[in-house]
Amino acid sequence: MLTETSLAPTLPETEIAPGVDLQPATGPLLCPDDALDSLLRLPAGWDSYGAASITVRAVATARAIVRVLSAIGAIAPAICPRPCGGVLLEWTCGDWSALDIGPDGMIETDDD
């Protein structure tokens, strides 16, 4: 007789789900400066919904924040484009945190 337990896949110790490995990434990862530079190359409409091009001002603010935090030993954030032309910096170490940088370079936090 098959039970739910007998149908569960056996995963290697380093996997938390099929295909999701806890081992460090081995592929080429973009450094924050390269990731930010790549955002500037996104054309208008990059998300297929009419997103604005990422602004130089948003990237400059994000770059300054990342460099200051890196200098004090903080981990690098995930760097994401925003449809408004801004940049989102996200950290998922302990408490989740994010900085939303608008196209004008102004910063908003996820704090209430």
Residue pairs with C-beta under 8 A, 6 or more apart in sequence:
9 18
11 17
11 18
14 21
14 22
14 23
15 21
15 22
16 22
30 38
31 76
32 63
32 66
32 70
32 76
32 77
32 79
33 63
33 66
35 79
36 59
36 62
36 63
36 66
36 79
36 87
37 59
39 54
39 59
39 79
39 81
39 87
40 54
40 56
40 59
42 51
42 53
42 54
42 81
43 53
44 50
44 51
44 52
44 53
45 51
46 53
46 81
47 81
47 83
49 83
50 83
51 81
51 82
51 83
51 84
51 85
52 83
52 84
52 85
52 103
53 85
54 81
54 82
54 85
54 86
54 87
54 103
55 85
55 86
55 103
55 104
55 105
57 103
57 104
57 105
58 82
58 85
58 86
58 87
58 101
58 102
58 103
58 104
58 105
59 87
60 105
61 87
61 101
61 105
61 107
62 79
62 87
62 89
62 99
62 101
65 89
65 99
65 101
65 107
66 76
66 77
66 79
66 89
69 77
70 76
74 91
75 91
75 93
77 89
77 90
77 91
77 99
78 88
78 89
78 90
78 91
78 92
79 87
79 88
79 89
80 87
80 88
80 89
80 90
81 87
81 88
82 88
82 100
82 101
82 102
82 103
84 102
84 103
85 102
85 103
86 100
86 101
86 102
86 103
87 101
88 98
88 99
88 100
88 101
89 98
89 99
89 101
90 96
90 97
90 98
91 97
91 98
96 110
97 109
97 110
98 109
98 110
99 107
99 108
99 109
99 110
100 107
100 108
100 109
100 110
101 107
101 108
102 108
